[in-house]
Amino acid sequence: MTASKISAIALDLGTTSIKAGLLDQDGVLSNIVARPAPKIIVTGGRYESDALAYAATAEQVLNECLAQAGDCKSLGLCSQRSSFLIWERTSGQPLTPLISWQDNRGAASCEALRAHEKSIRSLTGLPLTPYYFAPKLRIVLQDNPEWRARLESGELRVGTLDTFLIWRWTGGKHHVTDASMAARTLLMDIRQQQWSSALCDLFGIPAHILPQINASAGLNLQLDNGLILQASVGDQSAALIASVSVDPAEALANLGTGCFVVRYLPEQKARPDGYLQTLVYQDSAQHAHFAIEGTLNSIAAALAPYPVGECRFEDLALDDIFCLAEPSGLGAPYFRSDMGIRFSQPVEYFPQRRIAVLLQEAVIFRVARILEDFHRECAIERVYLSGGLSELICLQQGIAQCVPFDVYRLAQGESSLKGAALLATGMACHRKSARISIAGNPQALQRKYLRWKAWLDDLLV
């Protein structure tokens, strides 16, 4: 690749690694530089890391990539969502560690506000869980009332990781976030795309201490290192941008640590009950693009003890045992924390490979049912599989056999990095994929899927 062909630099602020790369005019990502993110220290339910060490690593990664970028100055940024900190405005010194999205200190906030869950979900499109920014910040401010006063006076700043780094890289000139990151705080009205006074009052967080909400693209922010920040977006939004087009006929099933199944939401369409509504990004014309999302929790942890790679598609639907494969409880649309890994019959004496097949069937059936719900609202024509677990033949075949539309596997890595770069340049989705051909006779698995749905419905009563 020659430097003249480079269209954008991308930076991915991940939880376990920080990456940068270059996107050329053909939509090809290369020259990827990666470093481990600073270690997260876990104490009880607290997940914290060194914010300045994180910033230093991000700057190192970006500088290494810049050395290969030639004259390109356009930057696209994507960030882990809901991780945040408080810092001093004049010195830039963090007052708190970087508090991870994984941190559970907001659980008490969720319990205290449970009676307001319906109105919170109506305004945000999200469930009330400790994952998000607002429940955690509420507890931090309750525990440190002097910080609230200093935030209100402007002596301190608060924000998610993107906000801190943009503030740092503009010499304190810009205290901002983008609409996709703000939408995951539980403080933004996603219809108005602005901080909600009602939500801020519920969580006891003064609205004026929060960063300004910008569009996700067309930012044109000059950074002190000479780069121009053109796009900033949440990491899962970036992955979606790189994987499927805005066409609502397409859906994505990202099979990784967990699984999210998502499609862009057609204009004027309400989401089916229980599903998350996601503001994917706001374009340079300030038009918001929305999606609906179903989730499977911690499926990688469920599959990890078993030889899932040894399973073949011929192993599917050989018995009438059903199961759930989400150790931390069912995700959207059910949100049932009381339902972890569960089998319809005892399996303690089963061979490990047979259990592996049953768990994969549970993932297949949950993904298929989410897609079925989405398809009922507005027709889907194509589904794309991504993530590390999409390499498993059983999962590929099972999903392809259980849904009435074409299924493809994406043959691309670093989707979040690529999506941030595409948003910075305004390029359309560029992807490589292979259609999954159905092997064998799918009727047996389809019949078992119908029986599994009836079993799950009985459990949910």
C-alpha positions in Angstrom: 0.0 0.0 0.0 1.3 3.5 -0.8 0.8 6.4 1.6 -1.2 8.3 -1.1 -3.9 5.7 -1.1 -4.6 5.9 2.7 -8.0 7.4 3.4 -8.2 7.2 7.2 -6.5 6.2 10.4 -8.6 4.2 12.9 -8.1 3.8 16.7 -10.0 1.1 18.7 -10.1 1.7 22.5 -10.8 -1.8 23.6 -11.1 -3.4 27.0 -8.3 -5.9 26.7 -6.3 -4.3 23.7 -5.8 -1.0 22.0 -5.4 -1.1 18.2 -4.8 1.3 15.3 -4.9 0.7 11.6 -4.9 2.3 8.2 -7.8 2.2 5.7 -7.1 2.6 2.0 -9.3 3.9 -0.8 -10.5 0.4 -1.6 -11.8 -0.1 1.9 -8.9 -2.4 2.9 -7.5 -2.2 6.5 -3.8 -2.8 7.1 -0.8 -1.8 9.1 -2.5 -2.8 12.3 -0.7 -2.0 15.5 -1.9 -3.5 18.8 -0.9 -3.3 22.4 -2.5 -4.8 25.6 -4.7 -2.4 27.5 -3.6 -1.7 31.1 -4.6 -4.5 33.4 -8.0 -4.3 35.1 -7.8 -4.8 38.8 -10.9 -6.7 40.1 -11.8 -6.2 43.8 -15.2 -7.7 44.6 -17.5 -6.2 42.0 -15.2 -3.3 41.2 -13.3 -3.3 37.9 -10.7 -0.5 37.7 -7.6 0.4 35.7 -5.1 3.2 35.4 -6.6 5.9 33.1 -3.3 7.7 32.4 -1.6 4.4 31.6 -4.5 3.7 29.2 -4.0 7.1 27.6 -0.3 6.6 27.2 -0.7 3.2 25.5 -3.4 4.6 23.2 -1.0 7.5 22.2 1.8 5.0 21.6 -0.3 2.8 19.4 -1.6 5.8 17.4 1.9 7.2 17.0 3.3 3.9 15.7 0.5 3.7 13.1 0.9 7.4 12.2 4.5 6.7 11.1 3.0 4.6 8.2 0.2 7.0 7.4 1.9 9.5 5.1 -0.1 12.7 4.6 -3.3 11.2 5.9 -4.7 13.2 8.9 -8.3 11.8 9.1 -9.0 9.8 12.3 -11.9 7.5 13.2 -12.2 6.5 16.8 -14.2 3.8 18.5 -14.4 3.1 22.2 -15.6 0.6 24.7 -18.9 1.8 26.0 -19.8 2.8 29.6 -16.2 2.9 31.0 -15.7 6.3 32.6 -13.7 8.5 35.0 -13.6 11.8 36.8 -10.6 14.1 36.3 -9.4 17.6 37.3 -10.1 20.3 34.6 -6.9 22.3 35.1 -4.3 19.6 35.5 -6.0 16.7 33.6 -5.1 14.4 36.5 -7.7 11.6 37.0 -9.5 11.7 40.4 -10.8 8.1 39.9 -9.4 5.1 38.1 -10.9 4.2 34.8 -14.1 2.5 36.0 -14.9 -0.4 33.6 -18.2 -1.1 32.0 -17.9 -4.5 33.7 -17.9 -2.8 37.2 -20.9 -3.8 39.3 -21.1 -1.0 41.8 -24.2 0.4 40.1 -26.3 -2.6 41.3 -27.6 -0.6 44.3 -28.7 2.2 42.0 -30.7 -0.3 39.9 -32.5 -1.7 42.9 -33.3 1.7 44.2 -34.8 2.8 40.8 -36.5 -0.5 39.9 -39.9 1.2 40.1 -38.9 3.5 37.3 -37.6 0.8 35.0 -40.4 1.1 32.5 -40.0 4.9 32.0 -36.2 4.5 31.8 -36.5 1.9 29.1 -39.1 4.0 27.2 -36.7 7.0 27.1 -33.4 5.1 26.5 -34.4 1.8 24.7 -32.3 0.0 27.3 -32.8 -2.1 30.4 -31.9 -0.8 33.9 -28.6 -2.7 34.6 -25.3 -1.8 36.4 -23.5 -2.1 33.0 -24.2 1.5 32.1 -22.6 4.8 33.1 -25.5 6.4 35.1 -26.0 3.7 37.8 -22.3 3.7 38.5 -21.8 7.4 38.5 -24.8 7.8 40.9 -23.0 5.6 43.5 -19.7 7.4 43.0 -21.3 10.8 43.6 -23.3 9.5 46.6 -20.0 8.2 48.1 -18.1 11.4 47.4 -20.5 14.4 47.8 -17.5 16.8 47.6 -16.9 15.7 44.0 -20.4 16.6 43.0 -19.9 20.2 44.2 -16.6 20.4 42.3 -18.2 18.9 39.2 -21.1 21.4 39.4 -18.6 24.3 39.8 -16.6 23.2 36.7 -13.5 22.3 38.7 -13.8 18.6 37.7 -14.8 16.9 34.5 -16.6 13.5 34.0 -17.0 11.4 31.0 -16.6 8.1 29.2 -13.2 7.0 27.9 -13.8 8.7 24.5 -14.6 12.0 26.2 -11.5 11.9 28.4 -9.1 11.2 25.5 -10.7 13.8 23.2 -10.5 16.3 26.0 -6.9 15.4 26.6 -5.9 15.4 22.9 -7.5 18.9 22.3 -5.8 20.5 25.3 -9.0 20.7 27.3 -10.9 22.6 24.6 -13.6 19.9 23.9 -15.7 18.1 26.6 -17.7 16.0 24.2 -19.1 12.6 23.4 -21.0 11.2 20.4 -24.7 10.2 20.2 -23.9 6.5 20.1 -21.9 6.6 23.3 -24.4 9.0 25.0 -27.2 6.6 24.1 -25.6 3.9 26.3 -25.4 6.0 29.5 -29.1 5.7 30.6 -29.2 9.5 30.6 -30.0 10.3 27.0 -33.5 10.5 25.4 -32.8 8.5 22.2 -35.6 10.2 20.3 -34.4 13.7 21.1 -30.7 12.7 21.1 -30.0 14.9 24.1 -29.6 14.6 27.8 -32.9 14.0 29.5 -33.7 16.1 32.5 -36.1 13.4 33.8 -33.4 10.8 33.6 -30.7 13.0 35.2 -33.1 13.8 38.0 -33.8 10.1 38.6 -30.1 9.3 38.9 -29.3 12.5 40.8 -26.8 13.6 38.1 -26.7 17.3 37.2 -27.2 17.5 33.4 -24.7 20.4 33.0 -21.8 18.4 34.2 -22.2 16.0 31.3 -20.2 16.4 28.0 -21.8 18.0 24.9 -23.4 15.4 22.6 -22.0 15.6 19.0 -22.8 13.7 15.9 -20.8 10.5 15.3 -19.4 11.7 11.9 -18.3 14.9 10.3 -16.7 16.1 13.6 -13.7 17.9 12.0 -12.1 18.3 15.5 -8.4 19.4 15.3 -6.2 17.4 17.7 -3.0 18.6 19.2 -1.0 15.9 17.3 -2.1 17.2 13.9 -4.8 14.7 13.2 -8.4 15.7 12.6 -11.0 13.6 14.4 -13.7 13.0 11.8 -15.7 10.2 13.6 -16.2 8.9 17.1 -18.5 6.0 17.9 -19.1 3.1 20.3 -17.3 -0.1 19.5 -20.3 -2.3 18.8 -21.7 0.4 16.5 -18.5 0.5 14.6 -18.6 -3.3 14.2 -22.1 -3.1 12.8 -21.1 -0.3 10.4 -18.3 -2.6 9.0 -20.5 -5.7 8.8 -23.9 -4.9 7.3 -25.4 -2.1 5.2 -28.1 0.2 6.5 -30.5 -1.9 4.4 -33.0 -3.4 7.0 -33.1 -6.6 4.9 -29.7 -7.5 6.5 -29.0 -8.7 10.0 -25.8 -9.5 11.9 -25.2 -12.2 14.5 -21.9 -11.6 16.3 -20.9 -14.7 18.1 -18.1 -13.8 20.5 -17.8 -13.7 24.3 -21.6 -13.1 24.2 -23.7 -12.8 21.2 -25.6 -9.8 19.9 -28.1 -10.2 17.0 -28.9 -6.9 15.4 -30.4 -5.2 12.4 -31.1 -1.6 11.4 -34.5 -0.6 12.4 -36.7 0.5 9.4 -38.1 4.0 9.6 -41.3 4.3 11.6 -41.0 0.7 12.9 -41.4 0.0 16.6 -39.1 -2.6 18.2 -40.7 -6.0 19.2 -41.3 -6.2 23.0 -38.2 -6.8 25.1 -35.6 -6.1 22.5 -33.0 -3.3 22.9 -33.2 -0.2 20.8 -29.8 1.0 19.8 -28.8 4.3 18.4 -26.0 3.0 16.1 -24.7 6.4 15.0 -25.6 9.9 14.0 -24.3 10.9 10.6 -22.8 14.2 9.6 -26.3 15.5 8.7 -27.3 14.6 12.3 -29.6 11.9 11.1 -29.8 9.1 13.6 -29.6 5.5 12.5 -31.3 3.0 14.9 -31.2 -0.8 15.3 -32.9 -3.4 17.4 -30.8 -5.9 19.3 -31.3 -9.3 20.9 -28.5 -10.6 23.2 -27.2 -13.9 24.5 -25.1 -13.7 27.6 -21.6 -15.2 28.2 -22.0 -18.0 25.7 -18.2 -18.4 25.2 -17.9 -19.2 29.0 -20.6 -21.9 28.6 -18.9 -23.5 25.7 -15.3 -23.2 26.9 -15.1 -26.4 29.0 -16.3 -28.6 26.1 -14.8 -29.9 22.9 -17.1 -27.8 20.6 -14.6 -27.8 17.8 -14.9 -31.6 17.5 -18.7 -31.5 16.9 -20.1 -32.0 13.4 -23.4 -30.9 11.9 -24.5 -34.5 11.8 -24.5 -34.5 15.6 -27.3 -32.0 15.7 -30.9 -33.0 16.7 -30.0 -36.6 17.6 -32.1 -36.6 20.8 -34.9 -34.7 22.5 -33.0 -32.9 25.2 -33.2 -29.2 25.4 -31.1 -26.6 27.1 -30.1 -23.0 27.7 -26.5 -21.9 27.4 -26.3 -18.5 29.1 -24.6 -18.9 32.5 -25.3 -15.3 33.6 -29.0 -15.5 32.7 -31.1 -15.0 29.5 -30.4 -11.7 27.7 -32.8 -9.7 25.5 -35.7 -10.1 25.0 -36.2 -12.1 28.2 -33.8 -10.5 30.8 -34.2 -13.5 33.1 -31.2 -13.6 35.6 -32.8 -16.7 37.2 -32.2 -18.8 34.1 -28.6 -19.8 33.7 -27.3 -23.0 32.0 -30.2 -25.5 32.2 -31.0 -28.9 30.7 -34.4 -30.6 30.3 -32.9 -33.8 31.6 -29.9 -34.7 33.8 -26.6 -34.8 31.7 -23.9 -35.3 34.3 -23.0 -38.8 32.9 -23.1 -37.7 29.2 -19.9 -37.6 27.1 -18.4 -34.1 26.9 -19.0 -33.9 23.2 -22.7 -34.6 23.5 -23.0 -31.8 26.0 -21.1 -29.6 23.6 -23.6 -30.3 20.9 -26.6 -29.5 23.2 -25.1 -26.2 24.3 -24.5 -25.2 20.6 -28.1 -26.1 19.8 -29.2 -23.8 22.6 -27.2 -20.9 21.0 -28.6 -21.8 17.5 -32.2 -21.8 18.7 -31.8 -18.5 20.6 -30.3 -16.8 17.6 -32.9 -18.3 15.3 -35.8 -17.1 17.5 -34.4 -13.6 17.7 -34.2 -13.5 13.9 -37.7 -15.0 13.6 -39.0 -12.1 15.7 -37.1 -9.5 13.6 -38.3 -11.2 10.4 -41.9 -11.0 11.6 -41.8 -7.3 11.9 -40.0 -6.6 8.6 -38.6 -9.2 6.2 -34.9 -10.2 6.5 -33.2 -11.6 3.4 -29.6 -12.1 4.6 -27.9 -12.8 7.9 -24.1 -12.4 8.4 -22.2 -14.3 11.1 -19.1 -12.8 12.7 -17.0 -13.3 15.8 -14.7 -16.1 17.0 -17.5 -18.6 17.6 -18.8 -18.2 14.1 -15.9 -20.5 13.0 -17.8 -23.5 14.6 -19.3 -25.6 11.9 -22.3 -26.7 14.1 -23.2 -23.1 14.8 -22.9 -22.1 11.1 -24.9 -25.0 9.9 -27.5 -24.9 12.7 -28.4 -21.3 12.2 -28.5 -21.7 8.4 -30.8 -24.7 8.8 -33.2 -23.0 11.2 -33.9 -19.7 9.4 -35.7 -19.1 6.1 -33.1 -16.8 4.5 -29.5 -16.9 3.3 -26.7 -17.0 5.9 -23.2 -15.8 5.3 -20.0 -15.9 7.3 -18.0 -12.7 7.3 -14.3 -13.2 6.4 -13.0 -10.1 8.0 -11.3 -9.2 11.2 -11.0 -6.0 13.3 -14.6 -5.0 12.5 -14.7 -2.2 15.1 -11.5 -0.7 13.8 -12.7 -0.9 10.2 -16.1 0.6 11.0 -14.5 3.6 12.7 -12.4 4.2 9.7 -15.3 3.8 7.3 -17.4 6.3 9.3 -14.5 8.8 9.2 -14.3 8.6 5.4 -18.0 8.3 4.6 -17.3 5.0 2.7 -20.1 2.4 2.4 -19.8 -1.0 4.1 -17.0 -3.1 2.5 -17.0 -6.7 3.4 -15.9 -10.2 2.3 -18.3 -13.1 3.1 -19.0 -16.6 2.1 -22.5 -18.1 1.9 -23.1 -21.1 4.1 -24.4 -24.1 2.1 -26.8 -26.3 4.0 -25.5 -29.8 4.5 -27.6 -32.9 5.2 -31.3 -32.9 6.0 -32.4 -29.8 7.9 -35.9 -31.0 8.8 -34.8 -32.8 12.0 -33.2 -29.7 13.5 -36.1 -27.6 12.4 -38.5 -30.0 14.2 -36.4 -29.9 17.3 -36.3 -26.1 17.2 -40.1 -26.0 17.3 -40.1 -28.3 20.4 -37.4 -26.2 22.0 -39.5 -23.1 21.6 -42.4 -24.8 23.3 -40.1 -26.0 26.2 -38.7 -22.5 26.7 -42.1 -20.9 26.6 -43.2 -23.2 29.4 -40.1 -22.3 31.5 -40.8 -18.6 31.0 -44.4 -18.8 32.4 
